[in-house]
């Protein structure tokens, strides 16, 4: 990862943008990183990973969304119905 200051961005914006298109770039103000720049493909990859993590949420029964509870109930009912019809 390349690091530049805000002053670098003002003076050498072409160099900073070129570096950001090639990989991650950190912009610092007074020695502390404040902004991250990256190529769009890297950003999109991170967004896909975050979206996949959000989709895999676990809930207690008390906190589960109504749709999940309805699906769970229907699934249990189907298992019970199949078990009963096998007898």
Helices and strands as residue ranges (DSSP letters): E 2-5, H 6-11, H 13-22, E 25-29, E 32-37, H 40-55, H 66-86
